[in-house]
Amino acid sequence: MGLFDKLSLEGNPTTVDWEMTPEYTFGTFESWGGKERVRSRKERIYYFFIDAWVETPKLCLMERGIKHARVVAEILAPQDMVQRCVDNQGKVALFERTHAIDEDLKQWLKENVVETDDDSKVIPLQEEDTADSLGATGLPGAEEPLPAELTTLTLPETPLEVVEEEVAELIQQYNFVDHERHPNGSFSNYLVDNGDGLTVTDKVTGLMWQRAGLDIMSNRMMRKAIKKLNQEGFAGYSDWRMPTLPEAMSLMEQELNAKDQHLHLAFSSDQPFILVDATRRPGGQWFVDFKHGRAYWSSGTIPGGFGRLCRKEK
C-alpha cells in the first residue's frame, strides 16, 4: 500500500523533501512564507524529524505549509538508530528537542518506508482541531472589589534595545518567571474579566490585554495590522500596541496550563510566542515564548511572530 497511500493525505502527495529540517522551517513557512520554495498557501511538503521532547524519542513525518504544521504519522524505526541520532546532536539548547534525521535513518526510511509497499511501520496520527475557542475566563469581574493587599506598579512602556545581560537583569528586577534565566520567579498579576469576551485587565500593571491575538507575521506587517485594528476600534479602543518585553513577561506563569502554555487559561493558546517591542543590541528581535516559558531573541532577518496586544488603562 505504501506510506502516502496509507495516510490518505489531501492532494495525494508522493514525495518527501529530504532537504527540509526543523531548523529551516521557520524562515521557509513562518517568517516570509518561503516564496522561493513554496508557491502557494495550499502547498504542503513532507519531511521526517525526531521528536525528542518525549521520554523515548520517536521518528515522525511532518506536514508543513505556510503557517501550517501537523505531525501526520509516527514511524516505527529501530529505537537504537533513533537514539543514536539524538545522541549525535551534541550539545543543544535547552529548548531544542526537535532534530533532523541523519544519513543512517534516511537510508533506512528509503528502504523500509518510502520505497516499499510495506506500510506496517507507519502509524497514522489523527488530525485534531487545534483552534482555541475562548470561553469563560474563571476570573473575577472588572467591577468586583479588589484585594486590599493588591499593590500596583508601572512597567517600562517604551521600546527597548537590550543585550542578553540586560534582559536577565530586568527579569530578576521584577521577579518574572523565565524558565531559562529565573525559573523560580514569582511575579503576581491580578487579572479581571472585562465581560466583552475579548479582553482581560491586569489590575497590578494597569494593562488591558487581548485574550486572543494576531496571526504570525513579520514585524513590519504586525505594525500595519495594529494600525488597522486601532482604526477599527478593537474592543472599543484605538490605542492598542505591541507590549514591551517586561510587559509581556508579566503574563508568564510558573506552571503549564491545560493548553500546555505558561499562561492563564483566559488567553488563547494560538499565539505561543509573541513579538515584543524590543530589539537586541547589536542585532535581532526579542520575543516572549509562552510555550517554553522564556524570553528569547532571533535574527532580525527573519522577524516573524504572533501578536498579543495591550493598552494602558487610563
C-alpha positions, 0 to 999 in steps of 0.5 A, a space after each residue: 500500500 505504501 506510506 502516502 497511500 496509507 495516510 490518505 493525505 489531501 492532494 495525494 502527495 508522493 514525495 518527501 523533501 529530504 532537504 527540509 529540517 526543523 531548523 529551516 522551517 521557520 524562515 521557509 513557512 513562518 517568517 516570509 512564507 518561503 516564496 522561493 520554495 513554496 508557491 502557494 498557501 495550499 502547498 504542503 511538503 513532507 519531511 521526517 524529524 525526531 521528536 525528542 521532547 518525549 521520554 523515548 524519542 520517536 521518528 515522525 513525518 511532518 506536514 508543513 505549509 505556510 503557517 501550517 504544521 501537523 505531525 501526520 504519522 509516527 514511524 516505527 524505526 529501530 529505537 537504537 538508530 533513533 537514539 543514536 541520532 539524538 545522541 549525535 546532536 551534541 550539545 543543544 539548547 535547552 529548548 531544542 528537542 526537535 532534530 533532523 534525521 541523519 544519513 543512517 535513518 534516511 537510508 533506512 526510511 528509503 528502504 523500509 518506508 518510502 520505497 516499499 509497499 510495506 506500510 506496517 511501520 507507519 502509524 497514522 496520527 489523527 488530525 485534531 482541531 487545534 483552534 482555541 475557542 475562548 470561553 469563560 475566563 474563571 476570573 473575577 469581574 472588572 467591577 468586583 472589589 479588589 484585594 486590599 493587599 493588591 499593590 500596583 506598579 508601572 512597567 517600562 512602556 517604551 521600546 527597548 534595545 537590550 543585550 542578553 545581560 540586560 534582559 536577565 537583569 530586568 527579569 530578576 528586577 521584577 521577579 518574572 518567571 523565565 524558565 531559562 534565566 529565573 525559573 523560580 520567579 514569582 511575579 503576581 498579576 491580578 487579572 479581571 474579566 472585562 465581560 466583552 469576551 475579548 479582553 482581560 485587565 491586569 489590575 497590578 500593571 494597569 494593562 488591558 490585554 487581548 485574550 486572543 491575538 494576531 496571526 504570525 507575521 513579520 514585524 513590519 506587517 504586525 505594525 500595519 495590522 495594529 494600525 488597522 485594528 486601532 482604526 477599527 476600534 478593537 474592543 472599543 479602543 484605538 490605542 492598542 500596541 505591541 507590549 514591551 518585553 517586561 510587559 509581556 513577561 508579566 503574563 508568564 506563569 510558573 506552571 503549564 496550563 491545560 493548553 500546555 502554555 505558561 499562561 492563564 487559561 483566559 488567553 488563547 493558546 494560538 499565539 505561543 510566542 509573541 513579538 515584543 517591542 524590543 530589539 537586541 543590541 547589536 542585532 535581532 528581535 526579542 520575543 516572549 515564548 509562552 510555550 517554553 516559558 522564556 524570553 528569547 531573541 532571533 535574527 532580525 532577518 527573519 522577524 516573524 511572530 504572533 501578536 498579543 496586544 495591550 493598552 494602558 488603562 487610563 
